[in-house]
Amino acid sequence: FRPGNREAVHHAIITYIPAGDADIVDDQDPGYGYECYGGFGLTTITDLIGGYAPGLSVLEYPEGIGRTIPANSDIIVQVHYAPLMHDAEDLSSINLFYKDEEIEREINQEIIDYWTFYLPPDQETTITRTFYVNETVSMVNILPHCHLLGKSWEIYATTLSNEIIPIIRINQWDFDWQSFYYPEYLLKIPAGSTITATCIYDNTSNNPDNPNDPPALVFPGQGTTDEMFFIPIEFIPYQEGDENIYLGDNEPLIGDVNGDGEVNVLDVVSLVGVILNGGNETAACDVNGDGEINILDVVSLVNLILS
């Protein structure tokens, strides 16, 4: 997803449905597309196949692994726009990347979420949810998601023999740098395991990102000042040898803006496009490491290439 107006676009989620399944709701809205809040406003939905949030990178799969979208499907994009004090326009777009080879193993998705909590003011709150794994799987990626009150995440699996399999720990959550996280190799999680996910929320004045001053009671919701506990996990059924399938170093290659595994002049062009036209702002774009993406990163990238 490439946001056309980064000031206005808050986040986006993408799915696909059988052709025509959204026509009824679309026809009821005279504007472009149709207005909804939260989900897609449809009775028929499939897995999420992509999306956008601050810092989110391109979703990629190893060779032979991916998703098959049935012919004649409709791609549905739900865009959440942030409130602005002035009129604005947006011309966002999506890029679909097709695999050259046959997809031998289809991606599956599960979502660990929770929508009935509340966060009292002036205190930290810990929320834990669990998910039971019915069959042995190989985890491909995971995307922990919360909003401005999020402080930390810890997610791990516990096998039937009480072995702990670490999945991800985020000690200092940053709403502006979200991403799909990949294990270095496909991560085997045996059948009968339980995945435990814990998020700590800081609804105190000590949280510099707290949108409320003084802190206020906060409930789950789609708005930035609401909160979320939402974790998509993508996996494939386990096959012997999956533990040896390399997914890559989870650390971004600084300067590799276009994600091709190299840093060269093409990344300069891509970075200029991100700054001028809007695009996925990933950690690879912050070449000088100051937490912002601007023309100074272009200068740093040019110097990096020349050196």
N, C-alpha and C positions, 0 to 999 in steps of 0.2 A: 504494500500500500504506500502510495506517494502522496502525502498531504499537499494540497495546492495552496492552502492558507494556514500556515503553522500557528498563527495567532488564534484562529477560530477552531481548528480541528483539535479536539481533545483526545479521542481515541476512535478506533474503528474495528469492527469484527466482520469476517467474511465467511460465508458458507455457500452451499449449492443446494438446489432443490429441483424436482422435476419441472419441466417446462410448463409455464402457465399457472403454477400453484400460488403465485403472488398476485395474479392479475386482479382478483376480486378486491383486495385491499388497495392495490395501486389505482384501480379505476375509481375508488371512492374518494381519492384525494386529487383535487384538480391541479396541484402543483407537480413539480418534478419529483418522481418517486412518491413516497408516502411517509407520513410522520408516525413515529412510534417511540416508545421509551423502554429501555431495558433490553428486551429481546428483539426478535425480528417481527413480532406480531403475526406469526404464521402458525398453523397447526402442524405443518410438515417441515421439519428441519433435519439436517444431518450434522456431522461433526464440523467444528470450526476448521477452516483450511488456511487461515491466515488472519492478520490483523495489524493494528498499529497502536502503539503507546509510546510515550517518551522514551527514547533510547533503544527501542526494539529493533533488532537486526533482521536480515532476510532469513526466512525459514528454509533450510536446506536439508536434504536427506542423503545418506550414503548410496553408493552404486547398487542398483537392484532393488532399492527400498523407496517407496513413495506412495502417492495417492492416485487412484484412478477416478476421474470425474466422468460419469456416464455421458454419452453423446446427447446433445440437445438439452442439457441441463441449463437452468438459469443461475447465474452467479449473483448472489445477494450480498450487498455491502451495507452494513449499518454504520453510519457515521454519527458520533456524538459531538455536537458543537458546544464549545464553551460560551458562556454569556459574555457579550461585548456591549460596550456603551455606544457603539456606532454601527451603521449598516456595513455589511461586508459581503464579498463574493468568495466562492471557493470553486476550484476546478481540480479536484483530486483525481487520482487514477490508481489502477492496480496493474502490477506486472505479474504475469503467469509464466513460469519457466517450465518448459517441457523436457522430459528426459529423452535422450537419444536411444537408450536401451530399454528393453522390456522391463516392466515392473514385476519382479518376481515375488515380492513380499509387501503386502498392503499394510499401511499404517493404521493402527487402531488408536482410539482416544478415550480416556476417562477424565472426568472432572471431579475434583474434590472441592466442594464449596459449602458455604454455610451462610444462611440469610436470616437467622432469628436471634442474633446477638445484639447487645448494645454496649456502648463504651461510656461509663460514668466519667464526669469531669474530674480533674485533679488527681488522677491515678493511672497507673499502668494496668492493663488487662491482658491476660494470657488466654488464648483460645487454641484448643487442640481438637483436631478431627482425625479419624482413622478411616482407612479403606482396605477391604479384604481382597487379596489377590487370588482369584479362582484357579488360574492356570499359570504355569511357568512362563514368564515373559522376559523379553529383553527391552529395557527402557531406552528410548532414543533421545528424548528431551523432556524438560519440565519447565513450566513458567509460573512461579509463584507471583501472585498479584494482590496488592492492597494499595491504599492511597496514602495520604499525607501523615496519618497517625501511626503508620507502620514503623516499627523499630528494628525488628529482627525476625528471621525465619530459620527454622530447623526442620528438615524432613529426612526421615530414615525409614528403612524397612526392618522388621523383625521376623526372622524365619521361625518355623515350627520348633527348631532346635535352639531357639533364643539367640541365634547369631544376629548381630546388628550389621546392617548394610547401610553405610552413610550414603545419602543421595545429594543433599545440598545444605549448606549453612550460609546464611547471609547475616553477618554480625551487625552491619549498619545499612539498613534498607534506605535506598535512595529512589524516590518516585520518578526522578528524571532519567534514571539509567536502568530500565527494565530490559529483560532479554529472555530468549529461550536459552536455557542452560543445557549443555550436552555433556555427558560423561566422556572421559577420554576414550574409552572403549564402550561398546554396548554393555549395559549393566544388567546382569542376570538377576531376576527376582523370582525365587522358587514359589510354586503353588503353595497355598496355605499361609503365605506371609501376610503381615499386616503393615501397611504404610501409615506412619504417624506423621502428621504435619502440625507444627506449632508456630503460631505467630504472636509476637508481643506487640501491643499497641501502646503508645505513649500519648495519653490525652492530658498532659500537664503543660504548665507554662515553660518547663525546661525544654520542650520540643520546639525548636525554632521554626518548624514547618507547620505547626498547629494553626489551622485557618481561623480558629476562634480565640478571641482575646476579650474577656477571660475564657478559659476552656468551657465547652458546653457539652451536653449529652448528645452523643452521636449514634446514629443507627445505620444499618447497611443500606446501600443504594448505589446508583450509577454516577451520581455527581461527585466531583472532586472532593467536596467537603463532607460527603458521606464516606462510608468505609466499605471495604470488601474483603472477603476471605475466599479466594478463587484460584484454583491450581489446575490448569490443564496438564495432563501427562500423556505423552505419545509413546507407543510401544508396539512391538511385533511379537507374535508367538515365538518362544525360544526354539532355536535350533542349535545342535551341538557345534561348538566352535564360535558362537556369537561373541564370547568374551575376547576373541582375538580380532574382531572387526573394529578398526581404528576410526574414531570420529573426529579426532583432532584435538589440539590443545584448546582448552576453554578460554585461554587468554587471547584477546583480540590482537591481531597484527596491526599495530599502530600505523596509520597511513594507508592501509588496504581498504579504501573507501568503497570500491566496487566489489569487494569480496572474492577476487579471483586468486587469492593466495600470493600475490606479488604487489610490490609497491613501485609504481612508475608514473609516467606522465598521464596515463589514463586516469589514475586516481586524482590527479590535480583537476582534471576536467570534471570528474564526478563530484569532487568536493565543492567546486564552484557551483555546480548545479544544485547541490544540497542547500547551499547558502542562499542562492538567488531564487530558486524555484520551489524549494521545499522538497524534502525527501527524508528517508529514515536516518535520523541522527544517531549514529552508533558511537561506541567508545573509540572505534578506529578513526573517527573524524576529528576527535579532540587531540590533534597532533602535539600541541604544546602543553597539554595536561592542565589547563587552567580551569576546566569545568565548563567552558563555553565554546561554541563553534562559530567562528567568524573569519574574517580575512587574515587575521594573524596566524590561523592554522594553515592557510594556504601558503603563506610565507615559510612557515616551519616545515611544511611538506616539501616544498621546492628545495629547501636547504638539506632536508633529509635525503632526498633523491640525489642531489649533487654531491653529497658527502659519501 
